[in-house]
Amino acid sequence: MVSAVRVEWRAALDQLRSEINTQPAVAPAFTFTGQRRLPLFDPRMTPALVQLNGVTSPIFTGIGRSRVPVLLPFDTAAFLDAQLNGAPASLSLARYQADFRPADLFDAGPSGYDAMFSLEPGAGDGMPQRIFAKPVEVQITGSNLTYDINDPLGGKGEPVKALAGQYPDLRRFIREGYVRYAFTRFGVPYVVSIQCLDSAPRARRLACREAYPVAERFLRALRVAGGLPARPRMDIAPETAERLAARSTDFSYRPSGDIVANSGVRKQGGRVDFTTYSQIRFPLEKAPAFASSQSFRKRKPDEPAGFYPWQDNFCEARSFGVGQCASGFGHQGQDIRPGACPAAGDGTEPCDPKQQAVVAVRDGVLIRSPKQQAATLQINSRTEHIRFRYMHMNPSSMDADGILNGRRVAEGEKIGVVSNYLDHPNGTTRHLHFDVQVFTRDGWLWVNPYTTLISAYERLIRGRGHELGTEPVSAAAVAHALPEDVMRHDTHEGGEN
């Protein structure tokens, strides 16, 4: 189920008034008295927010689309005061953002907003002094929608004494490769997170404890930067994804949670999840496509590159935290292999096995920094706040094609090709890793995409698949022992997925 919160906009206006009043020269520019007979979601009721959005929208495009108060490390009052006093336009925004660079990403919509800022190591007292591969990236999400998943680890964390006065309910915890700070303000859940390594520091990798002062610097700097009220709403009723009545002649799949025998951490099983998290287009441009393990299923010498039935591999053994898996570790998503190109001259459309297109599953905005081999597509609508991640594509090609932070794409638009990148070419098999994340009160968490992909594939091939029984696969098709390197994959992008 997806729950909607009731936003306390009057509390947000009170905080904005307090922040603006720190600069007496700026305060007269804002009007805080609305027309009391109007509903709160009428813009004339909150003129100060309309004025605030006007000031910040040139910096954070579309900030007024957020239906929750936008908290950012941006001191609007100081920015306006500097402008009123003739400060040159060339002054860096970092001086108003606690030394954080201009936003790498800002996306706002009916469900709230997401933003990402970065900080150079050593930029400020108490910050990490080691040299890393790139600046430290800090993400923040504020959402009026939260996904109520069955989460045995949810709601845990430790208080942060240094910030207790500013954020009384603040929780700090490490989950799924990120240190996270969760709090509620104006009735809205917000989560600040930094990707980190929860172990001894390694060269060029940020340890989670090193991330603490960066996140806390970010939290101290948060101010109300925009947003606008909307009509209140109740919980979002679940919808049924479209399924075709006509049967496919060949598409078959094993049940959700039925992973290859002994392929889970400590030989545990998979995660049964029949939820279709979103009605999406299939992420590969063309059929056939085959969802199966790239690490544990041994292909027979005479077997084609692709095969049915499909098989879930969400909870296959990896060193990545996945709260939905019984062991707390797993693969995070599903591996998908495109079908082999047909032989030339048989009358079919030409096919290049190195140019099999990967496409956007919905209209949305991309999250991707340069040189990364993964791209995330985010959906922010009235009924959904959800992310889809694609991995192992060619970073240079994506950079050249402008597949970067903030780019908006349409459903079905090409965003890359199936490849084999894992920090370098030939780092893995040629396949697409695809996963789904939903926003919870613990931030963005991975959920099993298998059922969602089955539903999408059925629409692509215009036929309903056949679910097989739960009888075990043949011994010849199973790797009974874990590959020696399966727990060693540990890269910035989440490793071998």
C-alpha positions in Angstrom: 0.0 0.0 0.0 1.1 3.6 -0.6 0.2 6.1 2.2 -0.2 9.9 1.7 0.7 12.3 4.5 -1.1 15.5 5.4 1.4 18.4 5.0 1.4 21.1 7.8 1.9 24.1 5.6 1.3 26.6 8.3 4.2 25.3 10.2 6.3 25.6 7.1 5.3 29.2 6.7 6.2 29.9 10.4 9.7 28.4 9.8 10.1 30.5 6.6 9.1 33.7 8.4 11.6 32.9 11.1 14.4 32.4 8.5 13.5 35.5 6.5 13.5 37.6 9.6 17.2 37.0 10.2 17.8 39.5 7.4 15.7 42.7 8.2 16.4 44.1 4.7 14.9 41.1 3.1 11.8 40.6 5.2 9.6 43.3 3.5 9.9 41.5 0.2 7.6 38.7 1.6 3.9 38.8 2.3 2.7 36.3 4.9 -0.9 37.3 5.2 -3.2 35.3 3.0 -7.0 35.5 2.3 -8.4 33.5 5.2 -11.6 32.5 3.3 -9.6 30.7 0.6 -8.5 27.0 1.0 -4.9 26.5 1.9 -4.1 25.0 -1.5 -5.1 28.2 -3.3 -1.8 30.1 -4.1 -3.4 33.4 -3.0 -3.5 31.9 0.5 0.3 31.5 0.7 1.8 34.5 -1.1 5.1 34.2 0.7 5.6 30.7 -0.8 4.7 32.0 -4.3 7.3 34.8 -3.8 9.9 32.3 -2.5 9.4 30.0 -5.5 10.0 33.0 -7.7 13.3 33.7 -6.1 14.6 30.1 -6.0 13.2 28.7 -9.3 16.0 30.1 -11.4 18.4 28.1 -9.3 16.2 25.0 -8.7 14.0 24.6 -11.8 10.4 23.7 -11.1 10.7 24.0 -7.3 7.1 25.2 -7.2 5.9 21.8 -8.5 6.8 20.2 -5.2 3.7 19.5 -3.0 5.8 19.3 0.1 8.0 22.1 1.6 11.4 21.9 -0.1 14.2 21.7 2.4 17.6 22.4 0.8 21.0 23.6 2.1 20.3 27.0 0.6 20.1 30.2 2.6 17.6 32.2 0.7 17.6 35.2 3.1 21.4 35.5 2.8 21.2 35.2 -1.0 18.6 37.9 -1.3 20.4 40.2 1.2 23.6 39.9 -0.9 21.6 40.8 -4.1 20.0 43.8 -2.4 23.5 44.9 -1.4 24.9 44.7 -4.9 26.8 41.5 -4.7 28.1 40.4 -8.2 26.1 37.7 -9.9 29.4 35.8 -10.4 29.5 34.9 -6.7 29.5 31.1 -6.3 26.3 29.5 -5.0 28.4 27.5 -2.7 28.7 30.5 -0.3 25.0 30.2 0.3 25.0 26.4 0.5 27.4 25.6 3.3 30.2 25.0 0.7 28.1 22.4 -1.2 28.4 22.8 -4.9 25.4 23.8 -7.1 22.9 21.0 -7.2 23.9 18.1 -9.3 20.2 17.1 -9.5 16.9 18.7 -8.5 13.5 17.2 -9.4 10.2 18.2 -8.0 6.7 17.0 -8.7 3.3 16.1 -7.2 4.8 13.6 -4.7 7.6 15.8 -3.4 11.2 16.4 -4.5 14.6 14.8 -4.8 17.9 16.7 -4.8 21.6 15.8 -4.8 24.5 18.1 -3.8 28.2 17.3 -3.6 31.0 18.5 -1.4 34.7 18.4 -2.2 36.8 16.5 0.4 38.3 18.9 2.9 35.8 21.7 2.1 35.2 22.8 5.6 36.3 22.0 9.2 35.7 18.4 10.3 35.1 17.1 6.8 36.9 14.0 5.4 40.5 14.8 4.5 41.3 11.6 2.6 41.3 11.8 -1.2 38.4 10.0 -2.9 37.5 9.2 -6.5 35.0 12.0 -6.6 33.3 14.6 -4.4 31.0 13.2 -1.7 27.4 13.2 -3.0 24.5 13.9 -0.6 20.9 13.1 -1.5 17.7 14.3 0.1 14.1 13.3 -0.6 10.9 14.8 0.9 7.8 12.9 -0.1 4.1 13.0 0.7 3.9 9.3 -0.5 5.5 6.4 1.4 5.4 2.8 0.4 4.3 0.5 3.2 6.4 -2.6 2.5 6.9 -5.5 4.8 10.2 -4.3 6.2 11.6 -6.1 9.3 14.4 -3.6 9.6 12.2 -0.5 9.3 12.1 2.3 11.8 15.4 1.5 13.5 18.3 3.9 14.1 20.2 5.9 16.7 19.6 9.5 17.7 22.2 12.2 16.8 22.7 14.3 20.0 24.4 17.2 18.2 21.2 17.7 16.1 18.5 16.8 18.6 17.5 20.4 19.1 17.0 21.0 15.4 15.5 17.5 14.6 14.0 15.9 17.7 13.0 12.7 15.9 16.2 12.3 13.8 17.4 8.7 13.3 20.8 7.7 11.9 21.3 4.2 10.5 23.1 2.4 7.7 21.1 0.4 5.2 21.7 -1.0 1.8 25.0 0.7 1.3 24.0 4.2 2.5 24.2 6.1 5.8 20.8 7.6 6.3 19.3 10.3 8.4 15.5 10.2 8.6 13.3 12.8 10.2 9.8 14.3 10.0 9.1 18.0 9.5 5.8 19.6 8.7 4.2 16.1 8.8 6.5 15.1 5.9 9.1 12.3 6.0 12.5 13.5 4.8 15.6 11.3 4.3 19.2 12.5 3.8 21.6 9.8 2.6 25.2 9.2 1.4 26.5 6.1 -0.3 29.4 4.7 1.8 31.3 1.6 2.7 30.3 0.2 6.1 33.7 -1.3 6.9 37.4 -0.3 7.3 38.3 2.6 4.9 39.6 1.7 1.5 41.5 3.8 -0.9 39.2 6.2 -2.8 36.1 4.9 -1.0 34.2 6.8 1.6 33.7 5.0 4.9 30.3 5.5 6.6 31.8 7.1 9.6 33.6 9.6 7.4 30.2 10.4 5.8 28.7 11.4 9.2 30.2 15.0 9.4 29.2 15.6 5.7 25.6 14.6 6.3 25.4 16.6 9.5 26.8 19.7 7.9 24.1 19.3 5.2 21.3 18.9 7.8 22.4 21.9 9.8 22.2 24.0 6.6 18.7 23.0 5.5 16.2 25.8 5.0 12.7 26.1 3.4 13.5 26.9 -0.2 10.1 26.4 -1.9 7.1 24.2 -2.6 3.3 24.9 -2.9 0.3 23.3 -1.2 -2.1 21.0 -3.1 -5.4 19.5 -2.2 -5.2 17.1 0.7 -5.5 13.4 -0.3 -6.1 10.1 1.3 -4.1 6.9 0.9 -3.6 5.9 -2.7 -5.7 2.9 -3.6 -3.8 0.0 -5.1 -4.3 -0.6 -8.8 -4.2 -3.8 -10.8 -1.6 -3.9 -13.6 -3.0 -4.9 -17.0 -2.6 -8.5 -18.0 -3.6 -10.0 -21.3 -6.0 -12.8 -21.7 -4.3 -14.3 -24.7 -1.7 -16.9 -23.9 1.8 -16.8 -25.1 2.9 -19.9 -27.0 6.4 -20.1 -25.4 6.9 -17.6 -22.5 7.1 -19.5 -19.2 8.5 -18.5 -15.9 9.2 -19.9 -12.5 7.4 -18.4 -9.5 8.5 -15.3 -7.6 11.1 -16.2 -4.9 12.1 -19.5 -6.6 15.8 -18.7 -7.1 18.4 -21.2 -8.2 19.0 -23.8 -5.5 21.6 -22.8 -2.9 22.2 -19.5 -4.6 21.2 -17.3 -1.7 23.5 -16.1 1.1 24.1 -19.1 3.4 22.0 -21.1 0.9 18.8 -19.3 1.9 15.9 -19.0 -0.5 14.4 -16.1 -2.4 11.8 -13.4 -1.5 8.3 -14.2 -2.7 6.7 -10.9 -3.8 3.7 -10.9 -6.1 3.5 -7.1 -6.2 3.6 -5.3 -9.5 5.1 -2.0 -8.2 4.3 -0.1 -11.4 2.8 -0.7 -14.8 5.9 -0.2 -16.9 7.2 -0.7 -20.4 9.7 -3.6 -20.6 13.3 -2.2 -20.3 14.6 -3.9 -23.4 13.4 -2.6 -26.8 12.6 -5.9 -28.3 11.7 -9.5 -27.4 12.7 -12.2 -26.8 14.4 -11.5 -23.5 15.4 -13.8 -20.8 15.5 -13.2 -17.0 17.8 -15.6 -15.3 20.9 -15.8 -13.1 24.2 -14.6 -14.6 26.3 -16.1 -11.8 24.7 -19.4 -10.7 23.0 -21.0 -13.7 25.4 -23.0 -15.8 24.5 -23.1 -19.5 24.8 -26.3 -21.4 27.3 -26.3 -24.3 24.5 -26.7 -26.9 22.0 -24.4 -25.2 21.1 -21.0 -26.9 22.1 -17.8 -25.2 18.6 -17.2 -24.1 16.0 -19.6 -22.7 12.7 -19.9 -21.0 11.6 -20.3 -18.3 12.5 -17.1 -16.5 13.8 -17.3 -13.0 13.9 -14.8 -10.1 17.4 -13.8 -8.8 16.6 -10.9 -6.5 18.0 -12.6 -3.4 21.0 -14.3 -5.0 24.1 -14.1 -2.9 25.9 -10.8 -3.1 27.6 -8.6 -0.4 25.0 -5.8 -0.9 22.5 -5.1 1.8 18.9 -5.9 0.8 16.4 -5.7 3.7 13.8 -7.6 1.8 15.9 -10.8 1.7 16.0 -13.2 4.6 19.7 -12.9 5.1 19.7 -9.1 4.8 21.9 -9.4 1.7 21.2 -10.0 -2.0 21.4 -9.1 -5.6 19.1 -6.0 -5.4 17.5 -6.7 -8.8 17.0 -8.9 -11.8 19.4 -9.9 -14.6 18.0 -9.8 -18.1 19.6 -11.1 -21.2 18.4 -10.1 -24.7 17.8 -12.9 -27.3 20.5 -13.9 -29.7 20.5 -12.1 -33.0 19.1 -14.3 -35.8 21.4 -15.6 -38.5 21.9 -13.2 -41.4 20.0 -13.8 -44.6 16.9 -15.4 -43.0 14.7 -12.4 -43.9 14.6 -10.9 -40.4 15.5 -7.4 -39.4 19.2 -6.8 -39.1 20.5 -7.2 -35.5 23.8 -6.1 -33.9 24.4 -8.0 -30.7 26.4 -5.1 -29.3 23.6 -2.6 -30.1 20.5 -4.1 -28.4 18.6 -1.1 -27.1 17.7 -0.4 -23.5 14.7 2.0 -23.1 12.9 4.1 -20.5 10.2 2.1 -18.8 8.1 5.3 -18.1 8.2 9.0 -18.6 10.6 10.3 -16.0 13.9 12.1 -15.1 17.3 10.5 -15.1 19.7 10.3 -12.2 23.3 9.7 -13.4 26.6 11.3 -12.8 29.3 11.2 -15.6 31.4 8.1 -16.0 28.9 5.9 -14.1 27.8 2.6 -15.8 24.4 2.8 -14.2 21.4 5.1 -14.8 18.4 5.5 -12.6 15.0 6.6 -13.9 12.8 8.4 -11.4 9.0 8.7 -11.5 7.4 11.5 -9.5 3.6 11.6 -10.0 0.5 12.1 -7.9 0.3 8.4 -7.3 3.9 7.2 -7.5 7.4 8.0 -6.2 9.5 5.2 -7.5 12.9 4.6 -9.2 14.2 2.1 -11.7 17.9 1.4 -12.1 19.7 0.1 -15.2 23.3 -1.2 -14.9 26.3 -2.4 -17.0 25.9 0.0 -19.9 28.8 1.8 -21.6 29.6 4.9 -19.6 31.3 6.8 -22.4 28.4 6.2 -24.8 25.9 7.4 -22.1 28.0 10.5 -21.5 28.1 11.3 -25.2 24.4 10.8 -25.5 23.6 13.1 -22.6 22.2 10.4 -20.3 23.0 12.6 -17.3 21.4 14.0 -14.2 18.1 15.9 -14.8 17.5 14.7 -18.4 13.8 14.0 -19.0 13.0 11.0 -21.1 9.8 9.6 -22.6 8.6 6.0 -22.2 10.2 3.8 -24.8 13.1 6.3 -25.5 16.5 4.7 -25.9 18.8 5.4 -23.0 21.6 2.9 -23.8 22.5 -0.6 -25.0 23.0 -3.9 -23.3 26.6 -4.2 -22.4 29.1 -5.8 -20.0 30.6 -2.9 -18.0 31.6 -3.3 -14.4 34.1 -0.5 -13.8 35.7 -1.6 -17.1 34.6 -3.4 -20.4 34.2 -7.1 -20.1 33.8 -6.8 -16.3 30.7 -9.0 -16.4 28.6 -11.0 -18.9 26.6 -9.1 -21.5 23.2 -8.4 -19.8 21.1 -5.7 -18.2 20.7 -5.5 -14.5 17.3 -3.9 -13.6 16.0 -3.0 -10.2 13.2 -1.1 -8.5 13.4 1.2 -5.4 10.5 2.7 -3.6 10.5 5.5 -1.1 9.8 4.6 2.6 10.3 6.3 5.9 13.8 4.7 5.8 14.5 6.3 2.4 14.8 4.5 -1.0 14.8 0.7 -0.5 15.1 -2.1 -3.1 12.1 -4.3 -3.7 11.8 -7.4 -5.9 11.2 -6.4 -9.6 10.4 -9.9 -10.8 6.6 -9.7 -10.9 6.7 -6.2 -12.3 9.0 -7.4 -15.2 6.7 -10.4 -15.9 3.7 -8.1 -16.3 5.7 -5.7 -18.5 7.1 -8.5 -20.7 3.6 -9.9 -21.3 2.4 -6.6 -22.6 5.5 -6.4 -24.9 4.9 -9.8 -26.4 1.1 -9.5 -26.3 0.6 -12.8 -24.5 0.3 -14.1 -21.0 3.0 -16.3 -19.8 2.8 -19.7 -18.1 3.9 -20.0 -14.5 5.6 -23.3 -13.8 5.3 -25.4 -10.7 7.8 -25.2 -7.9 9.6 -28.5 -8.6 13.4 -28.1 -8.4 15.4 -27.5 -11.5 17.6 -30.3 -12.8 20.9 -30.8 -11.2 22.7 -30.0 -14.5 21.2 -26.5 -14.4 22.3 -25.7 -10.9 25.6 -24.5 -9.5 25.5 -26.2 -6.1 28.4 -24.3 -4.6 28.8 -20.5 -4.5 31.3 -19.1 -7.0 34.4 -18.1 -5.1 34.2 -14.4 -6.2 30.4 -13.9 -5.7 30.9 -12.2 -2.4 33.9 -10.1 -3.5 32.1 -7.7 -5.9 32.1 -4.3 -4.2 32.1 -1.3 -6.5 30.7 2.2 -6.3 27.8 1.3 -8.5 26.7 -1.6 -6.3 29.0 -4.3 -7.7 28.2 -7.2 -10.0 24.5 -7.1 -10.3 
